[in-house]
Amino acid sequence: MSPEARGHPERGDTVSLALSILGTHTPRMCYPEKVQDFQKPLAQAMYKASERLFSVDPEVLVLVSTHWVASFNHYIDATPVHEGVLTAMECPDLISNLHYRYPGDSELAKALVAAGRAAGLPVIAVEDPTYVWDYGSVVPLRYLTPAANVPVINMTVCLTASLEESYQLGRIIGRVLRESPKRAVFFASGALAHNLVRGPERTPTRMERKMEDEFADLLVKGDLETAWQTLPQFAQLAKVESGGRHVATWLGVMGDDAFRGEYLGWGPSSGSGNPVIVMYPQA
């Protein structure tokens, strides 16, 4: 379904949780000048997401990355400045010797950690200037904040956490962001259908695309409750990236509030499906 068929919703008044975005990090998009034709619509969708992001004048961007994978704990990066040189272990031929530097927000990151721990979840702050980011964090930021001028807090997906726990952590994060005086945007970096195959231009199967479209339609309509109830089966059948944990966290952040979505675009990457969807809080 085209983005035009999923219209731009009316936006509510400015709130602390100003936007919530699902987007891509496919490594072949890391260098915009090298994006191949089959992924150019996806790159354009990420540029549109950047326009939406800056339309709300964000003061912090919180990002969950499916490529920052933790085994047992949830980690949240509280480093004041994120700076390093990334060569992607998974694909060093595609991303190599990439210098990045983004401001952080230690105070808010530690507040997120404290709220998670108060709820009994194993959430740990990382405050280490030598830690090198994953490409699931760096790639989307090259589109979302090309001037690297928005403070960023990134966090893991935890493999021993269930979808329910990931959703619970998302609700906690959403509550902290709403209580913060800062205008925040939450970004979930990851694919939906994720049965990987060789061949970067290959798409998900027709059945996986159908499931993706149905899930996306729920989001655009703002039916987050049905999306959450649908996620476990969708994640299992379509092999959603990270088992759907990033999506569970993203849905949890929005919680019980009213949101409606804008579908900006889609693109394939080695059999995976990568929609870009912006969710707007409704007044």
BANUGU-348198 format. One line per 5 residues: their letters; for each residue x, y, z of C-alpha. Coordinates in nm, 4 decimals. Each point is the difference from the previous one (the first is absolute). Layout:
// BANUGU-348198
A	X/Y/Z ~ ... .
***
This chain:
// BANUGU-348198
MSPEA	0.0000/0.0000/0.0000 ~ 0.1387/0.3382/-0.0954 ~ 0.0778/0.2680/0.2582 ~ -0.2551/0.2226/-0.1744 ~ -0.2731/-0.2510/0.0835 .
RGHPE	0.0837/0.0388/0.3677 ~ -0.0515/0.3683/0.0491 ~ 0.1668/0.2469/0.2327 ~ -0.2061/0.0191/0.3222 ~ -0.0816/0.3178/0.1833 .
RGDTV	0.2625/0.0694/0.2643 ~ -0.0781/0.0758/0.3598 ~ 0.1485/0.2709/0.2168 ~ 0.3689/-0.0205/0.0865 ~ 0.0603/-0.2533/0.2784 .
SLALS	0.3063/-0.1448/0.1691 ~ -0.0242/-0.3212/-0.2060 ~ -0.0308/0.1843/-0.3286 ~ 0.0421/-0.2856/-0.2503 ~ 0.0645/-0.3738/-0.0118 .
ILGTH	0.1671/-0.1404/-0.3120 ~ 0.0682/-0.3481/-0.1391 ~ 0.2787/0.0011/-0.2570 ~ 0.2866/-0.1786/-0.1658 ~ 0.3744/-0.0468/0.0393 .
TPRMC	0.0823/-0.2210/-0.2981 ~ 0.3797/0.0275/-0.0398 ~ -0.0053/0.0635/-0.3745 ~ -0.1598/0.3341/0.0805 ~ 0.2794/0.1139/0.2294 .
YPEKV	0.1560/0.2234/-0.2650 ~ -0.2839/0.1917/-0.1706 ~ 0.2031/0.0604/-0.3143 ~ 0.0383/-0.3770/-0.0469 ~ -0.3638/-0.1035/0.0428 .
QDFQK	-0.1081/-0.2312/-0.2812 ~ -0.3149/0.0622/-0.2015 ~ -0.2053/-0.2702/0.1723 ~ 0.0512/0.1715/0.3376 ~ -0.0313/0.3633/-0.1070 .
PLAQA	-0.3714/0.0139/0.0950 ~ 0.0961/-0.1220/0.3464 ~ 0.2711/0.2648/0.0291 ~ -0.2513/0.2662/-0.1029 ~ -0.2399/-0.1278/0.2664 .
MYKAS	0.2712/0.0436/0.2635 ~ 0.0637/0.3565/-0.1183 ~ -0.3726/0.0661/0.0352 ~ 0.0168/-0.1425/0.3525 ~ 0.2763/0.2517/0.0710 .
ERLFS	-0.2254/0.2823/-0.1191 ~ -0.2758/-0.1205/0.2325 ~ 0.2478/-0.0279/0.2864 ~ 0.1280/0.3561/-0.0363 ~ -0.3531/0.1333/-0.0420 .
VDPEV	-0.0500/-0.0606/0.3741 ~ 0.3307/0.1623/0.0999 ~ 0.1293/-0.3059/0.1904 ~ 0.2145/0.0371/0.3082 ~ 0.0908/-0.3685/0.0330 .
LVLVS	-0.0243/-0.3126/-0.2143 ~ -0.0289/-0.3380/0.1757 ~ 0.0859/-0.2942/-0.2238 ~ -0.0330/-0.3765/0.0426 ~ 0.2260/-0.1913/-0.2386 .
THWVA	-0.0427/-0.3627/-0.1013 ~ 0.3755/-0.0124/-0.0613 ~ 0.0942/0.0918/0.3528 ~ -0.0825/-0.3439/0.1330 ~ 0.0293/-0.0898/0.3678 .
SFNHY	-0.0374/-0.3469/0.1461 ~ -0.1390/0.0561/0.3493 ~ -0.0288/0.3713/0.0839 ~ -0.1489/0.3083/-0.1582 ~ 0.2718/0.2612/-0.0568 .
IDATP	-0.0591/0.3710/-0.0473 ~ 0.2875/0.2230/-0.1131 ~ 0.0452/0.2921/0.2405 ~ 0.3312/0.1177/-0.1479 ~ 0.0076/0.3820/-0.0294 .
VHEGV	0.1498/-0.0094/-0.3506 ~ -0.0169/-0.2967/-0.2354 ~ 0.3105/-0.0023/-0.2148 ~ 0.1867/-0.2754/-0.1766 ~ 0.1030/-0.1735/-0.3196 .
LTAME	-0.2304/-0.2726/-0.1266 ~ 0.0963/-0.2967/-0.2134 ~ -0.3004/-0.2306/-0.0040 ~ 0.0953/-0.3494/0.1156 ~ -0.2866/-0.1513/-0.1974 .
CPDLI	0.0915/0.1722/-0.3273 ~ 0.3404/0.1780/0.0098 ~ -0.0055/0.0251/-0.3795 ~ -0.3091/0.2225/0.0187 ~ 0.0775/0.2158/0.3058 .
SNLHY	0.3646/0.0687/0.0799 ~ 0.1967/0.2684/0.1837 ~ -0.3125/0.2112/0.0509 ~ 0.0556/0.2874/0.2447 ~ -0.3053/0.1151/0.1949 .
RYPGD	-0.0652/0.2481/0.2789 ~ -0.3383/0.0674/0.1624 ~ -0.0861/0.1818/0.3219 ~ -0.1584/-0.2079/0.2751 ~ -0.2329/0.0745/0.2902 .
SELAK	0.1395/-0.1582/0.3158 ~ -0.2644/0.1408/0.2326 ~ -0.2974/-0.1324/-0.1940 ~ 0.1735/-0.3311/-0.0753 ~ 0.0611/-0.0576/0.3714 .
ALVAA	-0.3619/0.0880/0.0728 ~ -0.1078/-0.2699/-0.2465 ~ 0.2311/-0.2503/0.1692 ~ -0.1231/0.0916/0.3477 ~ -0.3635/-0.0382/-0.1035 .
GRAAG	0.0673/-0.3407/-0.1529 ~ 0.1841/-0.1224/0.3068 ~ -0.2735/0.1336/0.2291 ~ -0.2418/-0.2212/-0.1928 ~ 0.2204/-0.3035/0.0644 .
LPVIA	0.1512/-0.0286/-0.3464 ~ 0.3729/-0.0660/-0.0576 ~ 0.0839/0.3368/-0.1546 ~ 0.3607/0.1234/0.0130 ~ 0.1530/0.3337/-0.0997 .
VEDPT	0.3017/-0.0006/-0.2311 ~ 0.2233/0.3028/0.0451 ~ 0.3075/-0.0898/-0.1993 ~ 0.1553/0.2293/-0.2633 ~ 0.1900/-0.2964/-0.1494 .
YVWDY	-0.3139/-0.1949/-0.0858 ~ -0.0455/-0.0150/-0.3793 ~ -0.3546/0.0223/-0.1300 ~ -0.1644/-0.2567/-0.2248 ~ -0.1143/0.0807/-0.3516 .
GSVVP	-0.3640/-0.0352/0.1031 ~ 0.0558/0.3206/0.1953 ~ 0.2344/0.1858/-0.2358 ~ -0.1611/-0.0630/-0.3396 ~ -0.3477/0.1450/0.0708 .
LRYLT	0.1518/0.3007/0.1779 ~ 0.1880/0.0901/-0.3179 ~ -0.3418/0.0619/-0.1559 ~ -0.1982/0.1200/0.3008 ~ 0.2534/0.2486/0.1386 .
PAANV	0.2561/0.0615/-0.2765 ~ 0.1483/0.2933/0.1912 ~ 0.0292/-0.2183/0.3139 ~ -0.1541/0.2803/0.2038 ~ -0.2657/-0.1860/0.2014 .
PVINM	0.0970/-0.1740/0.3269 ~ -0.0360/-0.3773/-0.0322 ~ -0.0600/-0.2774/0.2528 ~ 0.0210/-0.3489/-0.1455 ~ -0.0935/-0.3308/0.1570 .
TVCLT	0.0161/-0.3727/-0.0575 ~ -0.2378/-0.2770/-0.0810 ~ 0.0399/-0.2792/0.2559 ~ -0.0228/-0.3564/-0.1314 ~ -0.1142/-0.1544/0.3284 .
ASLEE	-0.2756/0.2602/0.0379 ~ -0.3428/-0.1033/-0.1220 ~ -0.2143/0.2194/-0.2194 ~ -0.2014/0.0775/0.3128 ~ 0.3092/0.1161/0.1894 .
SYQLG	0.1142/0.2077/-0.2968 ~ -0.3454/0.1574/-0.0148 ~ 0.0061/0.0673/0.3745 ~ 0.3366/0.1751/-0.0308 ~ -0.1408/0.2049/-0.2848 .
RIIGR	-0.2915/0.1128/0.2164 ~ 0.2441/0.1057/0.2721 ~ 0.2093/0.1940/-0.2527 ~ -0.3119/0.1631/-0.1405 ~ -0.1095/0.1122/0.3461 .
VLRES	0.3407/0.1544/0.0743 ~ 0.0028/0.1798/-0.3352 ~ -0.3485/0.1410/0.0600 ~ 0.1061/0.1263/0.3419 ~ 0.3163/0.1588/-0.1378 .
PKRAV	-0.0166/0.3674/-0.1012 ~ 0.1984/-0.0861/-0.3132 ~ -0.1663/-0.0657/-0.3344 ~ 0.0949/-0.3600/-0.0745 ~ -0.0195/-0.2219/-0.3050 .
FFASG	0.0247/-0.3785/0.0290 ~ 0.1455/-0.1977/-0.2906 ~ -0.0118/-0.3785/-0.0474 ~ 0.2810/-0.1080/-0.2319 ~ -0.0808/-0.3296/-0.1646 .
ALAHN	-0.1825/-0.1942/-0.2679 ~ -0.3328/-0.1795/0.0161 ~ 0.0111/-0.3185/-0.2112 ~ 0.3538/-0.1307/0.0349 ~ 0.0502/-0.3378/-0.1664 .
LVRGP	0.3402/0.0915/-0.1442 ~ 0.1177/-0.1363/-0.3335 ~ 0.2947/0.0751/-0.2267 ~ -0.0709/0.2736/-0.2505 ~ -0.0376/0.3532/0.1375 .
ERTPT	-0.2859/0.0903/-0.2348 ~ -0.2152/-0.3003/0.0947 ~ -0.3296/0.0678/0.1735 ~ -0.1961/-0.1896/0.2655 ~ -0.2437/-0.2644/-0.1203 .
RMERK	-0.3494/0.1017/-0.1105 ~ -0.1438/-0.1328/0.3263 ~ 0.2537/0.1949/0.2059 ~ -0.0778/0.3167/-0.1969 ~ -0.3706/-0.0535/0.0624 .
MEDEF	0.0636/-0.0333/0.3748 ~ 0.2191/0.3105/-0.0040 ~ -0.2657/0.2008/-0.1808 ~ -0.2705/-0.1101/0.2431 ~ 0.2193/0.0890/0.2977 .
ADLLV	0.0904/0.3370/-0.1516 ~ -0.3665/0.0774/-0.0623 ~ -0.0751/-0.0543/0.3684 ~ 0.2719/0.2494/0.0883 ~ -0.1164/0.2616/-0.2490 .
KGDLE	-0.3548/-0.0276/0.1359 ~ 0.1316/0.0330/0.3536 ~ -0.1249/-0.3411/0.1120 ~ 0.3000/-0.0626/0.2240 ~ -0.1817/-0.2475/0.2226 .
TAWQT	-0.0714/-0.2337/-0.2917 ~ 0.3553/0.0492/-0.1285 ~ 0.1344/-0.1084/0.3393 ~ -0.2321/-0.3019/0.0140 ~ 0.1012/-0.0948/-0.3548 .
LPQFA	0.3753/0.0405/0.0487 ~ 0.0870/-0.3424/0.1534 ~ -0.1495/-0.1987/-0.2883 ~ 0.1258/0.2453/-0.2611 ~ 0.3510/-0.0122/0.1482 .
QLAKV	0.0010/-0.3794/-0.0033 ~ -0.1368/-0.0480/-0.3519 ~ 0.1973/0.2779/-0.1710 ~ 0.3121/-0.0355/0.2181 ~ -0.0175/0.3700/0.0924 .
ESGGR	0.3462/0.1348/0.0780 ~ 0.1101/-0.0508/0.3634 ~ -0.3078/-0.2161/0.0467 ~ -0.2037/0.3201/-0.0064 ~ 0.1537/0.1357/0.3204 .
HVATW	0.0755/0.3402/-0.1493 ~ -0.3599/0.0252/-0.1208 ~ -0.1300/-0.1057/0.3424 ~ 0.2091/0.2713/0.1668 ~ -0.1178/0.2547/-0.2588 .
LGVMG	-0.3658/-0.0887/0.0576 ~ 0.0548/0.0116/0.3758 ~ 0.1434/0.3504/-0.0206 ~ -0.3236/0.1203/-0.1600 ~ -0.1957/-0.1859/0.2672 .
DDAFR	-0.3699/0.0781/0.0347 ~ 0.0221/0.3420/-0.1628 ~ -0.1719/0.0707/-0.3299 ~ 0.2317/0.0007/-0.3025 ~ -0.0541/-0.0089/-0.3722 .
GEYLG	0.2606/-0.0851/-0.2582 ~ 0.1440/0.1147/-0.3287 ~ 0.1496/-0.2639/-0.2291 ~ 0.2971/0.1628/-0.1697 ~ 0.1378/-0.2880/-0.2043 .
WGPSS	0.1394/-0.3494/-0.0178 ~ 0.2972/-0.1843/-0.1415 ~ 0.1544/-0.3493/-0.0122 ~ 0.3347/-0.1141/0.1302 ~ 0.1065/-0.3615/-0.0537 .
GSGNP	-0.3503/-0.1368/0.0502 ~ -0.0928/0.2344/0.2858 ~ -0.2771/0.2579/-0.0029 ~ 0.0770/0.3531/0.1151 ~ -0.2891/0.2420/0.0412 .
VIVMY	0.0474/0.3541/0.1281 ~ -0.2973/0.1094/0.2115 ~ -0.0406/0.3170/0.2056 ~ -0.2505/-0.0046/0.2863 ~ -0.1532/0.3298/0.1116 .
PQA	-0.1601/0.0523/0.3427 ~ -0.3589/0.1204/-0.0255 ~ -0.1224/0.2899/0.2102 .
***
